[in-house]
């Protein structure tokens, strides 16, 4: 047992589990962000109340800690595995069959990870940091109470062409990362058996297309309607 817990296989399982958990987080995050499609004051109020709930609910706080832990763990583990793989094959070789037996995303997961890490830093700075530590504007509700107006911060950001372009481009890279990562993760933890292989391939492709595409439509919609 001790040998297994210190093995590369165990680290691959942890990297896969943390990655798959983050996919579940993306689905939840996307569900919340869909409220940005609701027009007018109704949509603004609903989104701001959602943001308030996500930053004050104790259960969500615990889930947030698990999410942060998963992000850090996934980054550290994947970097370690990439270095280990490179050291295990110090002499780089090329086979003409490489491009036929693997996808571009599977051969460039480290590059994709770096791009997504950069996006995560910019994204957290633009929204999470502002929500918790920035000089936030406030929305006055009908009962006279005030809540932080994250809706205004978000829409102002997406009304900038460069930020929307950056966001949409990163969603494209997210799709490539998910395309290989989901299927690889399911295979690593033993779910991708011969019986379910085709179904899980469809699931992986669907996730890699739908999540980034819907995320990307939000800033595009705000930019075009703003």
PAKEFI-643804 format. One record per residue (C-alpha): residue number from 1; chain; x, y, z. Coordinates in nm, 3 decimals, always signed. Layout:
MARPA   gumar   tifi         X         Y         Z
MARPA     NUM      A         X         Y         Z
...
This chain:
MARPA   gumar   tifi         X         Y         Z
MARPA       1      A    +0.000    +0.000    +0.000
MARPA       2      A    +0.277    +0.244    +0.091
MARPA       3      A    +0.449    +0.174    -0.240
MARPA       4      A    +0.129    +0.241    -0.432
MARPA       5      A    +0.065    +0.571    -0.250
MARPA       6      A    +0.408    +0.695    -0.359
MARPA       7      A    +0.384    +0.559    -0.713
MARPA       8      A    +0.339    +0.745    -1.039
MARPA       9      A    +0.019    +0.551    -1.101
MARPA      10      A    -0.135    +0.689    -0.781
MARPA      11      A    -0.033    +1.041    -0.878
MARPA      12      A    -0.197    +0.992    -1.219
MARPA      13      A    -0.517    +0.880    -1.047
MARPA      14      A    -0.512    +1.189    -0.822
MARPA      15      A    -0.447    +1.415    -1.123
MARPA      16      A    -0.739    +1.252    -1.304
MARPA      17      A    -0.976    +1.278    -1.007
MARPA      18      A    -0.888    +1.643    -0.946
MARPA      19      A    -0.932    +1.718    -1.317
MARPA      20      A    -1.270    +1.543    -1.337
MARPA      21      A    -1.385    +1.726    -1.024
MARPA      22      A    -1.294    +2.055    -1.191
MARPA      23      A    -1.511    +1.955    -1.488
MARPA      24      A    -1.803    +1.921    -1.246
MARPA      25      A    -1.712    +2.263    -1.105
MARPA      26      A    -1.714    +2.410    -1.456
MARPA      27      A    -2.067    +2.277    -1.509
MARPA      28      A    -2.185    +2.441    -1.187
MARPA      29      A    -2.006    +2.766    -1.266
MARPA      30      A    -2.156    +2.768    -1.612
MARPA      31      A    -2.506    +2.716    -1.474
MARPA      32      A    -2.463    +3.025    -1.257
MARPA      33      A    -2.319    +3.235    -1.537
MARPA      34      A    -2.613    +3.156    -1.764
MARPA      35      A    -2.805    +3.415    -1.562
MARPA      36      A    -2.604    +3.678    -1.749
MARPA      37      A    -2.831    +3.608    -2.047
MARPA      38      A    -3.130    +3.742    -1.851
MARPA      39      A    -3.183    +4.103    -1.966
MARPA      40      A    -3.259    +4.413    -1.764
MARPA      41      A    -3.277    +4.472    -1.392
MARPA      42      A    -3.427    +4.127    -1.331
MARPA      43      A    -3.117    +3.957    -1.466
MARPA      44      A    -2.888    +4.197    -1.284
MARPA      45      A    -3.057    +4.140    -0.950
MARPA      46      A    -3.071    +3.764    -0.993
MARPA      47      A    -2.703    +3.741    -1.086
MARPA      48      A    -2.595    +3.965    -0.797
MARPA      49      A    -2.801    +3.762    -0.549
MARPA      50      A    -2.643    +3.448    -0.689
MARPA      51      A    -2.297    +3.601    -0.641
MARPA      52      A    -2.387    +3.699    -0.284
MARPA      53      A    -2.506    +3.345    -0.210
MARPA      54      A    -2.187    +3.197    -0.356
MARPA      55      A    -1.969    +3.416    -0.134
MARPA      56      A    -2.161    +3.387    +0.195
MARPA      57      A    -2.305    +3.035    +0.213
MARPA      58      A    -2.096    +2.812    +0.447
MARPA      59      A    -2.149    +2.499    +0.232
MARPA      60      A    -2.034    +2.685    -0.078
MARPA      61      A    -1.730    +2.807    +0.117
MARPA      62      A    -1.629    +2.449    +0.192
MARPA      63      A    -1.688    +2.354    -0.172
MARPA      64      A    -1.474    +2.652    -0.277
MARPA      65      A    -1.187    +2.530    -0.060
MARPA      66      A    -1.215    +2.189    -0.224
MARPA      67      A    -1.211    +2.356    -0.565
MARPA      68      A    -0.900    +2.561    -0.484
MARPA      69      A    -0.731    +2.249    -0.348
MARPA      70      A    -0.822    +2.059    -0.666
MARPA      71      A    -0.683    +2.336    -0.887
MARPA      72      A    -0.352    +2.352    -0.700
MARPA      73      A    -0.327    +1.972    -0.679
MARPA      74      A    -0.404    +1.930    -1.048
MARPA      75      A    -0.139    +2.184    -1.146
MARPA      76      A    +0.130    +2.037    -0.921
MARPA      77      A    +0.056    +1.676    -1.015
MARPA      78      A    +0.042    +1.739    -1.389
MARPA      79      A    +0.369    +1.937    -1.378
MARPA      80      A    +0.532    +1.654    -1.183
MARPA      81      A    +0.404    +1.390    -1.425
MARPA      82      A    +0.521    +1.593    -1.725
MARPA      83      A    +0.870    +1.628    -1.576
MARPA      84      A    +0.878    +1.260    -1.479
MARPA      85      A    +0.774    +1.158    -1.829
MARPA      86      A    +1.044    +1.377    -1.984
MARPA      87      A    +1.312    +1.237    -1.753
MARPA      88      A    +1.201    +0.883    -1.825
MARPA      89      A    +1.262    +0.951    -2.193
MARPA      90      A    +1.557    +1.193    -2.197
MARPA      91      A    +1.632    +1.138    -2.564
MARPA      92      A    +1.347    +1.278    -2.765
MARPA      93      A    +1.257    +1.071    -3.064
MARPA      94      A    +1.009    +1.108    -3.343
MARPA      95      A    +0.796    +0.845    -3.503
MARPA      96      A    +0.598    +0.908    -3.818
MARPA      97      A    +0.306    +0.732    -3.655
MARPA      98      A    +0.292    +0.973    -3.359
MARPA      99      A    +0.054    +1.215    -3.524
MARPA     100      A    -0.167    +0.928    -3.642
MARPA     101      A    -0.201    +0.756    -3.305
MARPA     102      A    -0.246    +1.064    -3.086
MARPA     103      A    -0.424    +1.398    -3.104
MARPA     104      A    -0.261    +1.740    -3.102
MARPA     105      A    -0.413    +1.816    -2.765
MARPA     106      A    -0.277    +1.497    -2.610
MARPA     107      A    +0.076    +1.588    -2.727
MARPA     108      A    +0.047    +1.946    -2.603
MARPA     109      A    -0.134    +1.919    -2.269
MARPA     110      A    +0.146    +2.105    -2.089
MARPA     111      A    +0.119    +2.399    -2.330
MARPA     112      A    -0.259    +2.402    -2.296
MARPA     113      A    -0.225    +2.389    -1.918
MARPA     114      A    +0.002    +2.693    -1.917
MARPA     115      A    -0.244    +2.890    -2.130
MARPA     116      A    -0.531    +2.797    -1.898
MARPA     117      A    -0.325    +2.886    -1.590
MARPA     118      A    -0.264    +3.231    -1.739
MARPA     119      A    -0.635    +3.263    -1.809
MARPA     120      A    -0.718    +3.156    -1.453
MARPA     121      A    -0.489    +3.423    -1.307
MARPA     122      A    -0.641    +3.698    -1.524
MARPA     123      A    -0.994    +3.573    -1.460
MARPA     124      A    -0.952    +3.557    -1.082
MARPA     125      A    -0.794    +3.902    -1.080
MARPA     126      A    -1.080    +4.048    -1.285
MARPA     127      A    -1.370    +3.902    -1.088
MARPA     128      A    -1.285    +3.701    -0.776
MARPA     129      A    -1.034    +3.955    -0.644
MARPA     130      A    -1.265    +4.248    -0.719
MARPA     131      A    -1.557    +4.074    -0.551
MARPA     132      A    -1.364    +4.009    -0.230
MARPA     133      A    -1.110    +4.292    -0.209
MARPA     134      A    -1.185    +4.549    -0.479
MARPA     135      A    -1.378    +4.876    -0.466
MARPA     136      A    -1.706    +4.722    -0.575
MARPA     137      A    -2.010    +4.920    -0.692
MARPA     138      A    -2.337    +4.837    -0.517
MARPA     139      A    -2.688    +4.770    -0.639
MARPA     140      A    -2.971    +4.910    -0.429
MARPA     141      A    -3.261    +4.663    -0.409
MARPA     142      A    -3.630    +4.750    -0.385
MARPA     143      A    -3.628    +4.702    -0.006
MARPA     144      A    -3.346    +4.954    +0.028
MARPA     145      A    -3.072    +4.699    +0.100
MARPA     146      A    -2.747    +4.700    -0.095
MARPA     147      A    -2.553    +4.413    -0.249
MARPA     148      A    -2.226    +4.409    -0.441
MARPA     149      A    -2.285    +4.467    -0.811
MARPA     150      A    -2.071    +4.194    -0.971
MARPA     151      A    -2.303    +4.211    -1.271
MARPA     152      A    -2.174    +4.560    -1.354
MARPA     153      A    -1.810    +4.450    -1.315
MARPA     154      A    -1.869    +4.149    -1.539
MARPA     155      A    -2.057    +4.328    -1.814
MARPA     156      A    -1.808    +4.617    -1.820
MARPA     157      A    -1.525    +4.369    -1.866
MARPA     158      A    -1.698    +4.185    -2.150
MARPA     159      A    -1.783    +4.510    -2.327
MARPA     160      A    -1.409    +4.548    -2.392
MARPA     161      A    -1.320    +4.387    -2.722
MARPA     162      A    -0.974    +4.273    -2.616
MARPA     163      A    -1.103    +4.101    -2.303
MARPA     164      A    -1.384    +3.923    -2.486
MARPA     165      A    -1.137    +3.809    -2.753
MARPA     166      A    -0.895    +3.685    -2.487
MARPA     167      A    -1.176    +3.502    -2.306
MARPA     168      A    -1.313    +3.334    -2.619
MARPA     169      A    -0.964    +3.230    -2.732
MARPA     170      A    -0.896    +3.072    -2.394
MARPA     171      A    -1.226    +2.883    -2.417
MARPA     172      A    -1.100    +2.732    -2.741
MARPA     173      A    -0.789    +2.609    -2.561
MARPA     174      A    -1.007    +2.485    -2.275
MARPA     175      A    -1.197    +2.274    -2.525
MARPA     176      A    -0.875    +2.116    -2.651
MARPA     177      A    -0.762    +2.050    -2.294
MARPA     178      A    -1.095    +1.889    -2.204
MARPA     179      A    -1.101    +1.684    -2.525
MARPA     180      A    -0.803    +1.479    -2.415
MARPA     181      A    -0.824    +1.534    -2.040
MARPA     182      A    -1.175    +1.397    -1.982
MARPA     183      A    -1.122    +1.078    -2.180
MARPA     184      A    -0.775    +1.026    -2.037
MARPA     185      A    -0.900    +1.085    -1.683
MARPA     186      A    -1.186    +0.838    -1.720
MARPA     187      A    -0.946    +0.579    -1.857
MARPA     188      A    -0.696    +0.633    -1.575
MARPA     189      A    -0.952    +0.573    -1.300
MARPA     190      A    -1.077    +0.262    -1.478
MARPA     191      A    -1.419    +0.375    -1.603
MARPA     192      A    -1.337    +0.363    -1.972
MARPA     193      A    -1.383    -0.009    -2.026
MARPA     194      A    -1.450    -0.175    -2.360
MARPA     195      A    -1.823    -0.187    -2.284
MARPA     196      A    -1.853    +0.186    -2.216
MARPA     197      A    -1.569    +0.314    -2.433
MARPA     198      A    -1.786    +0.449    -2.715
MARPA     199      A    -2.033    +0.617    -2.480
MARPA     200      A    -1.756    +0.780    -2.277
MARPA     201      A    -1.586    +0.899    -2.596
MARPA     202      A    -1.909    +1.074    -2.693
MARPA     203      A    -1.937    +1.216    -2.341
MARPA     204      A    -1.580    +1.348    -2.355
MARPA     205      A    -1.632    +1.508    -2.694
MARPA     206      A    -1.964    +1.658    -2.585
MARPA     207      A    -1.813    +1.808    -2.270
MARPA     208      A    -1.515    +1.948    -2.460
MARPA     209      A    -1.745    +2.122    -2.709
MARPA     210      A    -2.047    +2.230    -2.507
MARPA     211      A    -1.881    +2.374    -2.194
MARPA     212      A    -1.631    +2.604    -2.371
MARPA     213      A    -1.881    +2.702    -2.641
MARPA     214      A    -2.152    +2.808    -2.395
MARPA     215      A    -1.897    +2.988    -2.179
MARPA     216      A    -1.772    +3.174    -2.489
MARPA     217      A    -2.121    +3.281    -2.596
MARPA     218      A    -2.171    +3.477    -2.272
MARPA     219      A    -1.906    +3.749    -2.334
MARPA     220      A    -1.993    +3.754    -2.704
MARPA     221      A    -2.360    +3.813    -2.619
MARPA     222      A    -2.275    +4.089    -2.371
MARPA     223      A    -2.031    +4.255    -2.612
MARPA     224      A    -2.277    +4.252    -2.902
MARPA     225      A    -2.576    +4.368    -2.699
MARPA     226      A    -2.389    +4.619    -2.486
